Amino acid sequence: MKHYTINGFADLLVGSTQFKRLVTRQKKLLLLDRCNWYISSIVKQNIQEDNPYGSYVNLNSQRLKKYLGDRNYKEIQLCLIGLGIIIENPKYSTAKFSKSFSLTPKSVKLGVIEAPVYSNKFKKKIKSNIKLSYEDINANPILKKINDNTVKLLVVEEQAYYVSNILPDTVYVEIDNQLADISAPMNQFKMDRYNAYYNSFYALNKISNPKALFDSPVFYPPSIVASGRIYHTIASMPKYIRESMRVKPNELIWEVDMCSAQPSIIFLEWLSFTKKSHQPTTNDEYTLCLKLLLEGRIYRYIQENSTYFKEMKYNDLKKNILSALNAENKPTESNKELARLFPNVMGWVNSIKKESGYKRMSFIGQSTEAKIFVEVYRQLPYDKFALLIHDCILITQKDVELTKKLLETRVRELYADIILPEYNLDKLFKTSLVSIPDDKLLSTQREEYFQTTFINGETI
């Protein structure tokens, strides 16, 4: 049983007024555990959300009370703030979001490390809350399914795989006539994040009990939000860790996902809105959007027909388009360019933002996504490995076609008014291999290298 803390924090805590007024050893250890748990809550959210140390995270007061007690959690906050370990975000709205906190530059400089839970009282508290959370998850079939399938994952690749992929070239700048490495803090966070996921799941390689997930530093219980979207640990897992995994005992993982998922969903919703509101469906834009949707090439069309988007790399292109669809209704270059290409679609999008607030668009996108993917995930037989990641489903190769077919059928059900029976949806959903195949594993490549390079101990 471990959580995160700051290097040297225990020594700092000894000098606090909260520590000094405690008499017994067990009470002092309990204070240390509570402080470490609070620090760990911030660190875990940074890791899960891929926000570097020092980024603010929202801490729900109900969860704080659940672990630290109604009267204690504010005292823990004050202790950590007083020691310069965390800082409270001055921006706060009771109606909109909970208070947020971050690690201070001092904490980031000292470094994040793991620490055991020391006091028996806090160990019992954690076990008690795990038991309740586990029971809640098992009471919901779809959340239980996610947990049961998560523990089926197997780490097969070496750490060197992700290390070689995530470390960029070092960036130096001149400060006070000396060269300073400005990439180091970001690189350290990325390395910490990858190490946390890799080590947590590698430790589960020989474990099949889903309850063991709760001992993982990166695990958080799956939950369903208002839009219907499901958040869970694998949905937050870094790319190269996911690629390093298979399904026990040793099956490759595949995925079925929607092409240009969010724009495709917005197109589906606009096409349906146009149809239901008895607006013309024979105009060029309606025909174009339906064609691009069925051909799975919305992003490609935008890039090929826009000077603004033309030279962007795919990730930047996607980020800019999603921002124009979901961010505040402002006359950004992305918004104006999409309005030029799809005037009626963007007119509909921006009118919703104006009338209901910009967050309404992301809610529409996520809730529609959930209506498609969550329902199909629910339909997949329980004895088959499957994990839902928002707009894609992870499965093994033998279930690729079944999953793809169920997704196509679901879209036809939801949009029967615009997706006619004769329309081919084969390009709306695409399949790809997630796991690293045998011949690409580092161990295989290393073995082949030595076999072809050395014969009887001599270099060829």
C-alpha positions in Angstrom: 0.0 0.0 0.0 1.7 3.2 -1.3 1.0 6.7 -2.2 3.0 9.7 -3.5 4.8 12.4 -1.5 7.5 15.0 -1.8 11.1 14.1 -1.3 12.1 15.1 2.2 8.5 16.0 3.2 8.6 14.0 6.5 11.6 16.1 7.7 9.6 19.3 6.8 6.5 18.1 8.6 8.4 17.7 11.9 8.8 21.5 12.1 5.1 22.2 11.6 2.9 23.4 14.4 0.4 20.6 13.6 3.1 18.0 14.2 4.6 19.6 17.3 1.3 19.5 19.3 0.9 15.8 18.8 2.1 13.5 21.6 1.9 9.9 20.5 3.9 8.3 17.7 0.8 6.8 16.1 -0.9 10.3 15.8 2.3 11.7 14.2 2.4 8.9 11.7 -1.3 9.4 11.0 -0.7 13.1 10.3 2.1 12.1 7.9 -0.2 9.6 6.1 -3.0 12.2 5.8 -0.6 14.8 4.4 0.9 12.2 2.0 -2.5 11.2 0.8 -3.4 14.8 0.1 -0.2 15.3 -1.9 -0.8 12.0 -3.7 -4.3 13.1 -4.7 -2.8 16.1 -6.5 0.1 14.1 -8.1 -2.3 11.3 -9.3 -4.5 13.8 -11.0 -1.5 15.4 -12.7 -0.4 12.0 -13.9 -3.9 10.9 -15.0 -4.8 14.1 -16.8 -1.3 14.5 -18.3 -0.9 18.0 -16.7 2.6 18.7 -15.5 3.4 19.1 -11.8 2.4 22.6 -10.8 -0.9 22.5 -12.7 -4.0 23.1 -10.6 -6.3 20.1 -10.0 -9.8 20.2 -8.5 -10.2 18.3 -5.2 -13.7 17.3 -4.3 -14.4 18.2 -0.7 -16.6 15.1 -0.2 -13.7 12.8 -1.1 -11.4 14.8 1.1 -13.8 14.3 4.0 -14.2 10.7 3.2 -10.5 10.0 3.7 -9.3 12.8 6.0 -12.4 13.5 8.1 -14.8 16.4 8.2 -12.7 18.3 10.7 -9.3 17.3 9.6 -9.1 18.0 5.9 -8.9 21.8 6.1 -6.2 21.5 8.8 -4.2 19.3 6.4 -4.6 21.9 3.7 -3.3 24.6 6.0 -0.4 22.5 7.1 0.7 21.8 3.5 0.2 25.4 2.4 2.1 26.6 5.5 5.0 24.3 4.6 5.1 25.6 1.1 4.2 22.2 -0.4 0.9 23.1 -2.1 -0.8 26.3 -3.1 -4.6 27.1 -3.5 -5.9 28.5 -6.7 -7.5 31.9 -5.9 -10.1 31.4 -8.6 -13.0 29.6 -7.2 -16.7 29.3 -7.9 -19.1 27.4 -5.6 -21.6 26.9 -8.4 -19.2 25.8 -11.1 -16.3 23.9 -9.7 -14.6 22.8 -6.5 -11.4 24.4 -5.1 -8.2 23.5 -6.9 -4.7 23.1 -5.6 -1.2 22.5 -7.1 2.2 21.6 -6.0 4.5 24.6 -5.5 7.7 25.2 -7.5 9.5 24.2 -4.3 7.8 20.8 -4.2 8.5 20.2 -7.9 12.1 21.0 -7.4 12.4 18.6 -4.4 10.8 15.8 -6.5 7.9 13.4 -6.3 8.6 10.0 -4.7 6.5 7.1 -3.5 6.0 6.5 0.2 4.4 3.7 2.3 1.3 4.1 4.5 2.7 4.1 8.0 -0.2 4.2 10.5 -2.6 1.3 11.1 -5.5 3.6 11.4 -5.0 5.1 7.9 -4.4 1.7 6.4 -7.8 0.6 7.8 -9.4 3.8 6.4 -8.1 3.1 3.0 -9.1 -0.5 3.0 -12.6 0.4 4.2 -13.1 3.0 1.4 -11.7 0.5 -1.1 -14.2 -2.0 0.0 -17.1 0.4 -0.4 -15.8 1.6 -3.8 -15.4 -2.0 -5.0 -18.9 -2.8 -4.0 -20.3 0.2 -5.8 -18.4 -0.7 -9.0 -19.6 -4.3 -8.9 -23.2 -3.1 -8.5 -23.0 -1.5 -11.9 -22.5 -4.1 -14.7 -20.7 -1.9 -17.1 -18.2 -0.5 -14.5 -17.6 -4.0 -13.2 -16.9 -5.1 -16.8 -14.3 -2.4 -17.2 -12.6 -3.4 -14.0 -12.7 -7.1 -14.7 -11.2 -6.5 -18.2 -8.5 -4.0 -16.9 -6.9 -6.7 -14.8 -6.6 -9.0 -17.8 -4.0 -6.7 -19.3 -0.4 -8.0 -19.6 2.8 -5.9 -20.0 5.1 -7.5 -22.5 7.4 -4.8 -23.7 10.5 -3.5 -21.9 10.7 0.0 -20.4 13.4 1.0 -23.0 10.6 1.1 -25.6 8.8 4.1 -24.1 11.9 5.7 -22.8 13.3 5.9 -26.4 10.0 7.3 -27.7 9.2 10.0 -25.1 12.5 11.7 -24.5 12.8 14.6 -26.9 16.1 16.4 -27.8 17.3 18.5 -24.9 16.5 22.2 -25.3 19.1 24.7 -24.0 18.7 28.5 -23.6 21.3 31.0 -22.4 20.5 32.5 -19.0 23.0 34.7 -17.2 25.7 33.7 -19.6 25.1 30.0 -18.9 23.3 27.3 -20.8 20.2 26.0 -19.0 18.2 22.9 -19.9 14.6 24.2 -20.0 13.2 20.8 -21.1 14.2 19.0 -17.9 11.1 19.6 -15.8 8.8 18.6 -18.6 10.8 15.6 -19.4 10.9 14.5 -15.8 7.1 14.7 -15.4 6.7 12.7 -18.6 9.1 10.1 -17.4 7.4 10.0 -14.0 4.1 9.5 -15.7 5.2 6.7 -17.9 7.1 5.0 -15.1 4.0 5.2 -12.9 1.8 3.5 -15.4 4.4 0.9 -16.5 5.4 -0.1 -13.0 1.8 -0.2 -11.8 0.6 -2.6 -14.5 3.8 -4.6 -14.6 3.1 -5.4 -11.0 -0.3 -6.8 -12.0 1.1 -9.2 -14.6 0.6 -12.3 -12.4 -2.6 -11.0 -10.7 -6.1 -11.7 -11.8 -8.1 -10.3 -8.9 -9.7 -6.9 -9.9 -9.5 -5.7 -6.3 -5.7 -5.6 -6.7 -6.2 -2.6 -9.0 -6.9 -0.4 -6.0 -3.3 -0.8 -4.8 -2.0 0.8 -8.0 -0.9 4.4 -7.7 -2.4 5.3 -11.1 -5.7 3.6 -10.6 -9.0 5.4 -10.1 -12.4 3.8 -9.9 -14.4 4.0 -13.2 -17.2 6.5 -13.2 -20.0 7.6 -15.5 -20.4 11.4 -15.9 -23.5 13.4 -16.9 -22.9 13.1 -20.6 -22.8 9.3 -20.3 -19.1 9.1 -21.0 -17.1 6.7 -18.8 -13.8 7.7 -17.3 -11.4 5.0 -16.1 -7.6 4.3 -15.8 -7.1 2.8 -19.2 -8.8 5.8 -20.9 -6.0 7.9 -19.4 -3.1 5.5 -20.1 -0.2 6.9 -22.2 0.1 5.8 -25.8 3.4 3.8 -25.5 2.2 2.0 -22.4 -0.9 0.9 -24.1 1.1 -0.4 -27.0 3.3 -2.3 -24.6 0.4 -4.4 -23.5 -1.5 -7.5 -24.5 -4.4 -9.6 -23.1 -3.5 -12.4 -20.7 -2.2 -15.0 -21.5 -0.7 -13.4 -24.6 -3.2 -12.0 -27.2 -2.6 -8.9 -29.2 -4.9 -5.9 -28.6 -6.8 -4.3 -31.5 -9.0 -1.3 -31.6 -12.1 -0.2 -33.5 -12.6 3.6 -33.6 -14.6 6.2 -35.4 -12.9 8.1 -38.2 -12.6 11.8 -37.3 -14.8 11.0 -34.3 -15.9 14.4 -32.9 -16.4 16.1 -36.4 -18.2 13.0 -37.6 -20.6 13.1 -34.6 -21.2 16.9 -35.1 -21.9 16.2 -38.8 -24.4 13.4 -37.8 -26.1 15.7 -35.3 -26.3 18.6 -37.9 -27.6 16.3 -40.6 -30.2 14.9 -38.3 -31.2 18.5 -37.1 -31.5 19.6 -40.7 -33.7 16.7 -41.6 -36.0 16.9 -38.6 -36.4 20.7 -39.0 -37.5 20.2 -42.6 -34.7 22.3 -44.0 -33.4 21.6 -47.5 -31.4 18.3 -47.6 -30.5 18.6 -51.3 -28.1 21.5 -51.0 -24.4 21.1 -51.7 -23.3 21.3 -48.0 -25.7 18.6 -46.8 -24.6 16.3 -49.6 -20.9 17.1 -49.0 -21.1 16.5 -45.2 -22.9 13.2 -45.7 -20.3 12.1 -48.3 -17.3 13.0 -46.1 -18.9 11.3 -43.2 -19.5 8.0 -45.0 -16.0 8.1 -46.6 -14.3 8.9 -43.2 -12.3 11.8 -44.6 -13.4 14.9 -42.9 -10.0 15.9 -41.6 -8.4 15.2 -45.0 -11.0 17.3 -46.8 -10.4 20.2 -44.5 -6.7 20.1 -44.9 -6.8 19.7 -48.7 -9.2 22.6 -49.1 -7.9 25.2 -46.7 -4.7 27.3 -46.9 -4.9 27.8 -43.2 -5.0 24.1 -42.3 -2.9 22.9 -45.2 0.6 22.9 -43.7 -0.5 21.7 -40.2 0.7 18.4 -38.8 -2.1 16.0 -38.1 -2.2 16.5 -34.3 -2.2 20.3 -34.7 -4.9 20.1 -37.3 -7.1 18.0 -35.1 -6.5 20.2 -32.1 -7.4 23.3 -34.0 -10.6 21.8 -35.4 -11.8 20.4 -32.1 -11.1 23.8 -30.5 -13.2 25.6 -33.1 -16.0 23.1 -32.5 -15.9 23.0 -28.7 -14.3 26.2 -27.4 -15.8 29.6 -26.8 -17.6 31.2 -29.8 -14.8 33.6 -30.9 -13.7 34.6 -34.4 -10.5 32.6 -34.4 -8.8 31.7 -37.6 -9.9 28.0 -37.1 -13.6 29.0 -36.6 -13.6 31.4 -39.6 -12.0 28.8 -41.9 -14.4 26.1 -40.9 -17.3 28.5 -41.3 -16.0 29.1 -44.9 -15.9 25.4 -45.7 -19.1 24.5 -43.8 -21.2 27.7 -43.3 -24.4 26.0 -42.2 -22.7 23.5 -39.9 -20.7 26.2 -38.2 -23.8 28.5 -38.1 -25.6 25.8 -36.2 -22.6 25.1 -33.9 -22.1 28.8 -33.1 -25.8 29.4 -32.5 -25.9 26.7 -29.9 -22.9 28.2 -28.2 -24.5 31.6 -28.2 -27.8 30.3 -26.8 -26.7 27.7 -24.4 -23.0 28.4 -23.7 -20.0 26.9 -25.5 -19.8 23.9 -23.2 -23.1 22.7 -24.7 -21.3 21.6 -27.9 -18.8 19.4 -26.1 -21.7 17.9 -24.1 -23.6 17.1 -27.3 -20.5 15.5 -28.8 -19.7 13.4 -25.7 -23.3 12.3 -25.0 -23.7 11.3 -28.7 -20.4 9.4 -28.5 -21.7 7.6 -25.4 -25.0 6.7 -27.0 -23.0 4.9 -29.7 -19.9 3.4 -27.9 -21.2 2.8 -24.4 -24.2 1.0 -25.7 -22.1 -1.2 -28.0 -19.7 -1.9 -25.2 -22.7 -3.0 -23.1 -23.8 -5.4 -25.9 -20.4 -7.2 -26.2 -20.5 -10.6 -24.5 -19.1 -10.5 -21.0 -16.7 -13.4 -21.6 -14.9 -11.4 -24.4 -12.1 -9.0 -23.6 -13.2 -5.4 -24.3 -12.3 -2.0 -22.9 -14.0 1.2 -23.8 -12.0 4.4 -24.5 -14.5 7.1 -25.3 -14.7 6.9 -29.1 -13.0 3.5 -29.6 -13.2 0.0 -28.2 -10.2 -2.3 -27.5 -10.7 -5.9 -28.3 -8.8 -9.0 -29.5 -8.5 -9.8 -33.2 -11.2 -12.4 -33.2 -13.8 -9.8 -32.1 -12.9 -7.0 -34.4 -15.6 -7.7 -37.0 -18.3 -8.2 -34.4 -17.4 -4.9 -32.7 -17.3 -3.0 -36.0 -20.7 -4.5 -37.0 -22.3 -3.6 -33.7 -21.1 0.0 -34.1 -22.4 0.3 -37.6 -25.8 -1.1 -36.5 -25.9 1.3 -33.6 -25.3 4.3 -35.9 -28.1 3.1 -38.2 -30.5 2.8 -35.3 -29.7 6.3 -33.9 -29.7 8.0 -37.3 -32.2 6.1 -39.4 -33.5 9.3 -40.8 -30.2 10.1 -42.6 -28.3 6.8 -42.8 -30.3 4.9 -45.4 -30.1 1.0 -45.5 -28.1 1.1 -48.7 -25.4 3.4 -47.3 -22.1 1.6 -46.7 -20.6 2.5 -43.2 -17.4 0.4 -43.7 -15.2 3.6 -43.7 -16.9 5.3 -40.8 -15.2 2.9 -38.4 -11.6 1.8 -38.8 -9.6 -1.0 -37.1 -5.9 -1.1 -36.2 -3.4 -3.1 -34.1 -2.6 -1.5 -30.8 -0.1 -4.0 -29.3 3.5 -4.2 -30.5 3.7 -7.5 -32.6 6.2 -10.2 -31.8 8.7 -9.2 -34.5 8.8 -5.5 -33.3 9.4 -6.3 -29.6 12.8 -5.1 -28.3 13.7 -8.5 -27.1 13.0 -10.1 -30.5 15.0 -7.4 -32.3 17.9 -7.8 -29.9 17.9 -11.6 -30.4 17.8 -11.3 -34.2 20.6 -8.8 -34.0 22.9 -11.1 -32.1 21.9 -14.1 -34.3 22.8 -12.3 -37.5 25.8 -10.4 -36.1 27.6 -13.1 -34.3 28.5 -16.6 -35.4 30.3 -18.8 -32.9 31.3 -15.7 -30.9 32.8 -13.9 -33.9 31.4 -10.9 -35.7 30.3 -11.5 -39.3 
